[in-house]
Amino acid sequence: MTAATDTIRAEGLSFDTLPREVSFTVEQGSVTIVLTAKEEIDACLVRLLLGFARPAGGRLFLFGTDISTLTDRGLTALRQQIGLVYASGGLISNLKVWENVTLPLAYSNRFSREQIEQMGLAVLDRIGYIGKLMALPGHITLFQKRLAGFARTMLTDPDMVIYESPLSGLNQEERSRFLSTASDFHLEKAGRTSLFLSSTPEIVPLLKNARVITLSQGQLP
């Protein structure tokens, strides 16, 4: 069992895209950057952390639980604590941007149409999304896709947010805006953990006071 203050603990973790075993912890409430050698490792870590893939070796704990011991129902419950902002935005291609953003609210069956509209518009305004809401994802920019995916995550109020390759494909202004919003969102819930998986070292000076773990070396720096 991991310490209660660790949101993530990896013990001797190995997987196909990493050349050696790694062990690290991500503390509850922290802003942590995991620097990797390439974006493929970021994507693989996302699958491992959500339980969609199993490591080749080692153990992975989330919120104090070895995820290899969980049933499908247990994994589903665990994922409900986690918000994920995909590098691609993670939008469903045949749903309009608005439908993608408000999907968690629609599935919850706890809100009226008017409440969903108010909450959806509020989070989009707050995140600075100015693209078309009734467009399909294929017709908006990568930055707009990522903002829409982030807005959807914000509506779930997660205990941990994972950002996959957050700087990939963005210009300097977009990077600054995105990370500023992520930093503000981190502070809005006590104990929230923010995990940035990135192969772009330029993220380090942009997230001041973040803890940095370098996986390309197979160890903590």
LODRENTOR-72469 format. One line per field, with one value per residue: x, y, z of N, C-alpha, C in turn; residue in three letters. Coordinates in Angstrom, 1 decimal. Example, Ala and Ser with C-alpha at 12.3 -4.5 7.8 and 13.67 -1.06 7.14 Angstrom:
2
nx 13.2,12.8
ny -5.7,-2.2
nz 7.8,7.1
cax 12.3,13.7
cay -4.5,-1.1
caz 7.8,7.1
cx 13.2,12.9
cy -3.3,0.0
cz 7.8,7.9
r ALA,SER
//
This chain:
221
nx 0.9,0.5,1.7,-0.7,-0.4,0.6,-0.4,0.3,2.3,5.0,6.6,9.5,8.7,8.1,7.9,7.0,8.0,9.9,13.3,14.3,13.7,11.6,11.1,9.0,7.3,4.3,3.2,0.2,-1.7,0.3,2.1,3.4,5.9,6.5,9.2,9.8,11.3,10.1,7.0,5.5,5.9,4.6,2.0,1.8,2.1,-0.2,-2.1,-1.4,-1.8,-4.5,-5.3,-5.8,-3.9,-1.4,1.6,4.8,6.3,6.8,5.0,2.1,0.6,-2.4,-3.9,-3.4,-3.9,-3.1,-3.4,-3.5,-4.9,-7.5,-11.0,-13.0,-15.1,-14.0,-11.8,-13.2,-14.5,-12.2,-11.2,-13.0,-12.2,-10.2,-9.1,-8.5,-6.5,-6.1,-3.4,-4.4,-6.8,-8.8,-11.5,-14.7,-15.2,-17.6,-19.3,-20.4,-18.5,-19.6,-21.3,-19.3,-18.0,-19.9,-20.6,-20.0,-21.8,-24.3,-24.3,-24.5,-27.0,-28.0,-28.5,-30.5,-31.4,-31.1,-29.3,-27.1,-26.4,-25.7,-23.5,-21.8,-21.2,-20.1,-17.7,-16.4,-16.1,-14.4,-12.1,-11.3,-12.2,-12.8,-13.7,-15.9,-18.8,-20.6,-19.3,-17.8,-15.1,-13.1,-13.0,-11.8,-9.0,-6.0,-5.3,-7.8,-9.2,-7.8,-8.4,-11.1,-11.3,-10.0,-11.9,-14.0,-12.9,-12.6,-15.3,-15.8,-14.6,-12.1,-10.0,-7.4,-5.6,-4.4,-2.1,-1.5,1.3,1.3,2.3,2.8,2.6,1.7,1.9,4.0,2.5,0.0,0.9,1.6,-0.9,-2.4,-1.1,-1.2,-4.0,-4.2,-2.7,-4.1,-6.5,-5.6,-5.3,-7.9,-9.1,-8.7,-6.0,-5.8,-4.1,-1.8,-0.6,1.8,2.7,5.4,7.5,8.9,11.3,11.0,8.8,9.4,10.5,8.1,6.3,6.5,8.0,7.1,7.5,9.9,10.3,12.5,12.1,13.4,15.9,15.5,15.2,14.7,15.5
ny -1.2,2.2,5.4,7.6,10.2,10.1,10.4,9.0,6.2,4.6,1.6,0.1,0.2,-0.9,-0.6,-1.0,1.2,2.4,2.3,1.3,0.3,2.3,4.2,6.2,8.9,10.7,13.4,14.0,16.8,18.2,20.0,18.4,17.6,15.2,14.5,13.2,11.1,11.1,11.7,9.4,8.0,9.6,9.1,6.4,6.3,7.6,5.6,3.6,4.7,5.1,2.5,1.2,-0.2,-2.6,-2.7,-3.9,-4.8,-4.5,-2.3,-0.3,2.3,4.0,6.6,5.2,2.6,-0.5,-0.7,-3.0,-4.8,-4.2,-4.6,-4.3,-2.6,-1.3,0.0,1.8,3.4,4.5,6.0,8.0,9.9,11.2,13.6,14.0,15.6,15.3,15.3,15.6,16.8,15.0,14.9,13.7,12.7,12.8,14.4,17.6,20.5,21.8,19.7,17.9,19.2,19.4,16.9,15.3,16.5,15.9,13.2,12.8,13.1,14.9,17.5,20.2,21.2,23.9,24.4,23.0,24.5,26.9,26.2,25.1,27.3,29.1,27.8,27.6,30.3,31.1,29.6,30.8,30.1,30.8,29.8,28.1,26.8,25.0,23.5,20.6,18.7,18.3,20.7,22.7,24.4,22.8,24.0,25.0,22.6,21.4,23.2,22.9,20.2,20.5,22.2,20.4,18.6,20.2,20.5,18.2,18.3,17.1,15.0,14.6,15.9,14.9,15.9,15.4,15.6,18.6,20.9,20.3,21.1,23.7,27.3,29.9,31.8,30.4,28.3,29.6,30.7,28.3,26.9,28.7,28.8,26.1,26.2,27.9,26.4,24.2,25.2,25.5,23.5,21.9,19.8,18.8,17.2,17.9,16.7,16.7,15.4,15.3,15.7,17.9,20.0,22.7,23.2,23.3,25.9,27.3,26.4,27.3,26.3,23.7,20.2,18.1,15.2,13.1,10.8,9.8,9.2,7.2,7.4,9.4,12.9
nz 0.0,-0.8,0.4,1.8,0.9,-1.7,-5.0,-7.2,-7.5,-8.9,-9.2,-10.1,-12.8,-16.1,-19.6,-23.1,-24.6,-23.1,-22.2,-19.8,-16.4,-14.3,-11.3,-9.4,-7.7,-7.4,-5.8,-3.8,-4.6,-5.8,-8.5,-11.1,-13.4,-15.8,-17.6,-20.8,-23.3,-25.8,-27.5,-27.8,-25.5,-23.7,-24.4,-24.0,-21.2,-20.4,-21.1,-19.4,-16.9,-16.8,-16.8,-19.2,-20.4,-19.6,-17.6,-18.7,-16.6,-13.0,-10.7,-10.4,-8.7,-8.0,-6.2,-3.9,-4.5,-6.0,-9.3,-10.8,-9.4,-9.6,-10.5,-13.6,-12.9,-10.7,-11.9,-13.6,-11.7,-10.6,-12.7,-12.8,-11.1,-12.4,-14.7,-18.1,-20.4,-23.6,-26.1,-28.6,-28.1,-27.8,-28.7,-29.7,-33.0,-34.5,-33.1,-32.3,-31.3,-29.0,-28.1,-27.4,-25.3,-23.3,-22.7,-20.3,-18.5,-19.6,-19.5,-16.8,-15.9,-14.0,-14.4,-15.8,-19.1,-19.4,-17.2,-18.1,-20.3,-19.2,-17.5,-19.4,-21.2,-19.4,-18.6,-21.1,-21.7,-19.6,-20.2,-22.5,-25.0,-28.3,-30.7,-33.2,-31.9,-32.9,-34.8,-36.3,-34.8,-36.8,-38.1,-36.7,-35.1,-33.8,-31.3,-30.5,-30.3,-28.1,-26.1,-25.9,-25.1,-22.7,-21.4,-21.2,-19.4,-17.1,-16.3,-15.0,-12.6,-11.5,-9.3,-10.0,-12.7,-15.9,-18.3,-21.5,-23.5,-23.5,-24.8,-27.4,-30.8,-30.4,-30.5,-29.0,-27.7,-27.4,-25.8,-23.4,-22.6,-22.3,-20.3,-18.2,-17.7,-16.9,-14.5,-12.9,-12.7,-11.3,-8.7,-7.7,-6.4,-3.4,-2.8,-5.3,-7.9,-10.5,-13.4,-15.8,-18.8,-20.8,-23.6,-24.2,-23.1,-22.7,-21.2,-18.5,-17.5,-17.8,-16.0,-13.1,-10.0,-10.3,-9.7,-11.1,-12.9,-14.6,-17.0,-19.2,-18.4,-16.8,-14.0,-11.0,-11.2
cax 0.0,1.3,1.3,-1.9,-0.1,1.0,-1.5,0.8,3.6,5.5,7.7,10.1,7.8,8.7,6.9,7.7,8.6,10.9,14.4,14.7,12.7,11.6,10.4,8.8,6.1,3.7,2.5,-1.1,-1.7,1.5,2.2,4.5,6.2,7.3,9.8,10.1,12.2,9.3,5.6,4.9,6.0,3.5,0.7,1.8,1.9,-1.7,-2.9,-1.0,-2.3,-5.9,-5.6,-6.1,-2.7,-0.7,3.0,5.6,6.8,6.6,3.6,1.6,-0.5,-3.1,-4.7,-3.1,-4.4,-2.4,-4.4,-3.6,-5.8,-8.9,-11.9,-13.4,-15.9,-13.0,-11.1,-14.2,-14.6,-10.9,-11.1,-13.9,-11.4,-9.1,-9.4,-7.4,-6.5,-5.3,-2.7,-5.3,-8.0,-9.7,-12.9,-15.4,-15.2,-18.9,-20.1,-20.0,-17.7,-20.5,-21.7,-18.2,-17.7,-21.0,-21.0,-20.1,-23.0,-25.4,-24.3,-24.7,-28.5,-28.3,-28.7,-31.4,-30.8,-30.7,-28.1,-26.0,-26.0,-25.1,-22.2,-20.9,-20.8,-19.2,-16.3,-15.7,-15.7,-13.3,-10.9,-10.9,-12.5,-13.6,-14.0,-17.3,-19.3,-21.4,-18.5,-17.2,-13.7,-12.2,-13.0,-11.2,-7.6,-5.5,-5.4,-9.2,-9.5,-7.3,-9.1,-12.5,-11.0,-9.8,-13.1,-14.8,-12.3,-12.9,-16.6,-15.9,-14.0,-11.4,-9.0,-6.1,-5.6,-3.3,-2.0,-0.7,2.0,0.5,2.9,2.9,1.8,1.2,2.9,4.4,1.4,-0.9,1.5,1.5,-2.3,-2.9,-0.5,-1.7,-5.3,-4.0,-2.2,-5.3,-7.4,-5.0,-5.5,-9.3,-9.6,-7.7,-5.5,-5.8,-2.8,-1.7,0.5,2.1,3.6,5.9,8.9,9.4,11.9,10.6,7.7,9.9,10.4,6.8,5.5,7.4,7.8,6.7,8.4,10.3,10.8,13.0,12.0,14.3,17.1,15.1,15.3,14.4,16.7
cay 0.0,3.4,6.4,8.3,11.5,9.8,10.2,8.0,5.6,3.6,0.8,-0.7,0.1,-1.0,-0.8,-1.2,2.4,2.9,1.4,0.7,0.4,3.6,4.3,7.6,9.2,12.0,13.7,14.6,18.2,18.7,20.2,17.6,17.4,14.0,14.7,11.9,11.2,11.3,11.8,8.1,7.6,10.3,8.4,5.1,6.5,7.8,4.3,2.8,5.4,4.9,1.1,0.7,-1.0,-3.1,-2.5,-5.1,-5.2,-3.5,-2.1,1.1,2.6,5.3,6.9,4.2,1.2,-1.2,-0.8,-4.3,-5.6,-3.7,-5.1,-3.3,-1.6,-0.5,0.9,2.8,4.3,5.2,7.0,9.1,10.8,11.7,14.3,13.9,16.5,14.7,16.1,15.9,17.3,13.9,15.1,12.7,13.3,13.0,15.3,19.0,21.0,22.0,18.4,17.3,19.9,19.2,15.4,14.8,16.9,15.2,11.8,12.7,13.2,15.7,18.9,20.5,21.7,25.3,24.4,22.6,25.6,27.9,25.7,25.0,28.6,29.7,27.2,28.0,31.7,31.1,29.1,31.6,29.5,31.7,29.1,27.8,25.7,24.0,22.9,19.3,18.9,18.3,22.0,23.7,24.2,22.0,24.7,25.0,21.2,21.2,24.0,22.3,19.0,21.0,22.6,19.2,18.0,21.1,20.3,17.0,18.7,15.9,15.1,14.7,16.2,14.5,16.7,14.6,16.4,19.8,22.0,19.9,21.8,25.1,28.4,30.4,32.5,29.4,27.5,30.4,30.7,27.0,26.5,29.7,28.3,24.9,26.5,28.5,25.3,23.4,25.8,25.7,22.4,21.4,18.5,18.4,16.9,18.2,15.9,17.1,14.4,16.1,15.5,19.2,20.6,24.1,23.3,23.5,27.2,27.8,26.0,27.6,25.6,22.3,19.1,17.6,13.8,12.8,9.4,9.4,8.7,6.0,7.7,10.8,13.7
caz 0.0,-0.9,1.4,1.4,0.2,-3.1,-5.9,-8.1,-7.2,-9.8,-8.6,-11.1,-13.9,-17.4,-20.7,-24.4,-25.2,-22.2,-22.3,-18.5,-15.4,-13.6,-10.1,-9.1,-7.0,-7.7,-4.5,-3.9,-4.5,-6.5,-9.9,-11.4,-14.8,-16.2,-18.9,-21.4,-24.5,-27.0,-27.3,-27.7,-24.1,-23.0,-24.8,-23.3,-19.8,-20.2,-21.2,-18.2,-15.7,-16.8,-16.8,-20.5,-20.8,-18.4,-17.8,-18.9,-15.3,-12.0,-10.1,-10.5,-7.7,-8.1,-5.0,-2.9,-4.9,-7.1,-10.3,-11.4,-8.6,-9.7,-11.5,-14.6,-12.2,-9.9,-12.8,-14.0,-10.5,-10.5,-13.8,-12.6,-10.3,-13.2,-15.9,-19.1,-21.6,-24.7,-27.0,-29.8,-27.6,-27.4,-29.0,-30.5,-34.3,-35.1,-32.2,-32.4,-30.2,-27.9,-27.6,-26.8,-24.1,-22.3,-22.6,-18.9,-17.8,-20.2,-19.0,-15.4,-15.7,-12.8,-14.8,-16.8,-20.4,-19.1,-16.4,-18.9,-21.2,-18.4,-17.1,-20.5,-21.7,-18.4,-18.7,-22.3,-21.6,-18.7,-20.8,-23.6,-26.3,-29.2,-32.0,-33.4,-31.0,-33.6,-35.8,-35.9,-34.5,-37.9,-38.7,-35.8,-34.9,-32.7,-30.0,-30.1,-29.8,-26.8,-25.2,-25.8,-24.3,-21.3,-20.8,-20.8,-18.2,-16.0,-15.9,-14.2,-11.3,-11.1,-8.3,-10.7,-14.2,-16.7,-19.5,-22.4,-24.5,-23.6,-25.6,-28.8,-31.9,-30.1,-30.6,-27.7,-27.0,-27.0,-24.7,-22.2,-22.3,-21.9,-19.0,-17.2,-17.3,-16.1,-13.2,-12.2,-12.4,-10.2,-7.4,-7.4,-5.6,-2.4,-3.0,-6.7,-8.5,-11.9,-14.0,-17.2,-19.4,-21.9,-24.1,-24.5,-21.9,-22.6,-20.3,-17.2,-17.0,-17.9,-14.9,-12.0,-8.8,-10.5,-9.5,-12.4,-13.0,-15.9,-17.2,-20.2,-17.7,-16.0,-12.6,-10.6,-11.4
cx 0.9,0.9,0.1,-1.6,0.4,-0.2,-1.0,2.1,3.9,6.7,8.3,9.3,8.6,7.6,7.7,8.5,9.7,12.1,14.8,13.6,12.8,10.8,10.2,7.5,5.6,2.8,1.2,-1.0,-0.6,1.2,3.5,4.6,7.0,7.9,10.2,10.9,11.4,7.8,4.9,4.9,4.9,2.2,0.6,1.6,0.4,-2.4,-2.6,-1.8,-3.9,-6.3,-6.0,-5.0,-2.1,0.8,3.7,6.1,6.6,5.2,3.3,0.4,-1.1,-4.0,-4.6,-3.5,-3.6,-3.5,-4.6,-4.5,-7.3,-9.7,-12.2,-14.2,-15.0,-12.2,-12.0,-14.3,-13.3,-10.8,-12.0,-13.3,-10.4,-9.7,-8.2,-7.6,-5.5,-4.6,-3.6,-6.6,-9.0,-11.1,-13.4,-15.7,-16.6,-19.8,-19.5,-19.2,-18.5,-20.9,-20.6,-17.9,-18.7,-21.4,-21.0,-21.3,-24.2,-25.5,-24.7,-26.2,-28.9,-28.7,-29.8,-30.7,-30.3,-29.4,-26.9,-25.5,-25.2,-23.6,-21.3,-20.4,-19.9,-17.8,-15.6,-15.3,-14.4,-12.0,-10.5,-11.2,-13.3,-13.9,-15.5,-17.7,-20.1,-20.7,-18.1,-15.7,-12.8,-12.1,-12.5,-9.7,-7.2,-5.6,-6.9,-9.7,-9.0,-8.0,-10.5,-12.3,-10.8,-11.0,-14.0,-14.3,-12.7,-14.3,-16.8,-15.3,-13.1,-10.4,-7.6,-6.4,-4.3,-3.3,-1.0,0.0,1.4,1.1,3.0,2.0,1.3,2.3,3.1,3.3,0.3,-0.4,1.3,0.0,-2.8,-2.4,-0.9,-3.1,-5.1,-3.6,-3.3,-6.2,-6.9,-5.3,-6.9,-9.8,-8.5,-7.3,-5.4,-4.4,-2.9,-0.4,0.7,3.1,4.1,7.3,9.5,9.9,11.5,9.5,8.2,9.9,9.1,5.9,6.4,7.0,7.2,7.8,8.7,10.9,11.2,13.0,12.9,15.6,16.7,15.1,14.8,15.7,17.4
cy 1.2,4.4,7.2,9.6,11.3,9.6,9.1,7.5,4.5,2.9,-0.2,-0.9,0.0,-1.2,-0.6,0.0,3.0,1.9,0.8,1.0,1.8,3.4,5.7,7.7,10.6,12.3,14.3,16.1,18.9,19.1,19.4,17.5,16.1,14.3,13.3,12.2,11.5,11.2,10.4,7.6,8.3,9.5,7.1,5.3,6.8,6.5,3.5,3.4,5.2,3.4,0.5,-0.2,-1.5,-3.0,-3.9,-5.7,-4.1,-3.3,-0.6,1.3,4.0,5.5,5.8,2.8,0.7,-1.4,-2.2,-5.2,-5.2,-4.4,-4.0,-2.2,-0.7,0.4,2.1,3.9,5.1,6.3,8.2,10.2,11.6,12.4,14.2,14.9,15.9,15.7,16.5,16.6,16.2,14.1,14.0,13.3,13.6,13.8,16.7,19.4,21.2,20.7,17.7,17.9,19.5,17.8,14.9,15.2,16.2,13.8,11.7,12.7,14.0,17.1,19.1,21.1,23.2,25.3,24.0,23.7,26.6,27.5,25.6,26.3,29.2,29.1,27.5,29.5,31.8,30.6,29.9,31.0,30.4,31.1,28.8,26.6,24.6,23.4,21.5,19.5,18.9,19.7,23.1,23.4,23.3,22.7,24.7,23.6,21.0,22.0,23.4,21.0,19.4,21.4,21.5,18.6,18.9,20.9,19.1,17.2,17.5,16.1,15.1,15.0,15.7,15.3,15.9,15.6,17.8,20.9,21.6,20.6,23.2,26.1,29.0,31.0,31.4,28.6,28.3,30.5,29.4,26.7,27.5,29.2,27.0,25.2,27.1,27.3,24.4,23.9,25.9,24.5,21.9,20.0,18.0,18.2,17.2,17.5,16.2,16.1,15.1,15.7,16.8,19.9,22.0,24.3,23.7,24.9,27.9,27.4,26.1,26.8,24.2,21.4,18.5,16.2,13.6,11.3,8.9,8.8,7.5,6.2,9.1,11.6,14.0
cz 0.0,0.2,0.9,0.7,-1.2,-3.9,-6.9,-7.5,-8.2,-9.2,-9.6,-12.3,-15.2,-18.4,-22.0,-24.9,-24.3,-22.1,-21.0,-17.5,-14.7,-12.3,-9.7,-8.3,-7.4,-6.5,-4.7,-3.7,-5.3,-8.0,-10.3,-13.0,-15.0,-17.6,-19.5,-22.7,-25.8,-26.7,-27.2,-26.3,-23.3,-23.2,-24.1,-21.8,-19.5,-20.2,-19.9,-17.0,-15.7,-16.8,-18.1,-21.1,-19.5,-18.6,-18.0,-17.6,-14.3,-11.5,-10.2,-9.6,-8.0,-6.9,-4.0,-3.3,-6.1,-8.2,-11.0,-10.6,-8.8,-10.8,-12.5,-13.9,-11.4,-10.8,-13.3,-12.9,-10.4,-11.5,-13.6,-11.7,-11.1,-14.4,-16.8,-20.2,-22.6,-25.5,-28.2,-29.4,-27.2,-27.7,-29.9,-31.9,-34.9,-34.2,-32.4,-31.2,-28.9,-27.2,-26.9,-25.4,-23.0,-22.1,-21.2,-18.2,-18.4,-19.7,-17.6,-15.0,-14.4,-13.1,-15.9,-18.0,-20.1,-18.2,-17.2,-19.8,-20.4,-18.0,-18.2,-21.1,-20.7,-18.5,-20.0,-22.3,-20.7,-19.3,-22.0,-24.9,-27.1,-30.6,-32.1,-32.5,-31.7,-34.8,-35.3,-35.7,-35.7,-38.5,-37.8,-35.6,-33.8,-31.3,-29.6,-29.6,-28.4,-25.8,-24.9,-24.9,-22.9,-20.6,-20.4,-19.5,-17.0,-15.5,-15.0,-12.8,-10.8,-10.0,-8.8,-12.2,-14.8,-18.0,-20.4,-23.5,-24.6,-24.5,-27.1,-29.7,-31.6,-30.2,-29.2,-27.0,-26.5,-25.9,-23.4,-21.7,-21.7,-20.5,-17.9,-16.7,-16.5,-14.7,-12.3,-11.8,-11.3,-8.8,-6.9,-6.5,-4.7,-2.7,-4.4,-7.2,-10.0,-12.4,-15.4,-17.8,-20.7,-22.3,-24.5,-23.3,-21.7,-21.6,-18.9,-16.7,-17.1,-16.8,-13.6,-10.8,-9.0,-10.2,-10.8,-12.2,-14.4,-16.1,-18.3,-19.6,-16.8,-14.5,-12.3,-10.8,-10.1
r MET,THR,ALA,ALA,THR,ASP,THR,ILE,ARG,ALA,GLU,GLY,LEU,SER,PHE,ASP,THR,LEU,PRO,ARG,GLU,VAL,SER,PHE,THR,VAL,GLU,GLN,GLY,SER,VAL,THR,ILE,VAL,LEU,THR,ALA,LYS,GLU,GLU,ILE,ASP,ALA,CYS,LEU,VAL,ARG,LEU,LEU,LEU,GLY,PHE,ALA,ARG,PRO,ALA,GLY,GLY,ARG,LEU,PHE,LEU,PHE,GLY,THR,ASP,ILE,SER,THR,LEU,THR,ASP,ARG,GLY,LEU,THR,ALA,LEU,ARG,GLN,GLN,ILE,GLY,LEU,VAL,TYR,ALA,SER,GLY,GLY,LEU,ILE,SER,ASN,LEU,LYS,VAL,TRP,GLU,ASN,VAL,THR,LEU,PRO,LEU,ALA,TYR,SER,ASN,ARG,PHE,SER,ARG,GLU,GLN,ILE,GLU,GLN,MET,GLY,LEU,ALA,VAL,LEU,ASP,ARG,ILE,GLY,TYR,ILE,GLY,LYS,LEU,MET,ALA,LEU,PRO,GLY,HIS,ILE,THR,LEU,PHE,GLN,LYS,ARG,LEU,ALA,GLY,PHE,ALA,ARG,THR,MET,LEU,THR,ASP,PRO,ASP,MET,VAL,ILE,TYR,GLU,SER,PRO,LEU,SER,GLY,LEU,ASN,GLN,GLU,GLU,ARG,SER,ARG,PHE,LEU,SER,THR,ALA,SER,ASP,PHE,HIS,LEU,GLU,LYS,ALA,GLY,ARG,THR,SER,LEU,PHE,LEU,SER,SER,THR,PRO,GLU,ILE,VAL,PRO,LEU,LEU,LYS,ASN,ALA,ARG,VAL,ILE,THR,LEU,SER,GLN,GLY,GLN,LEU,PRO
//
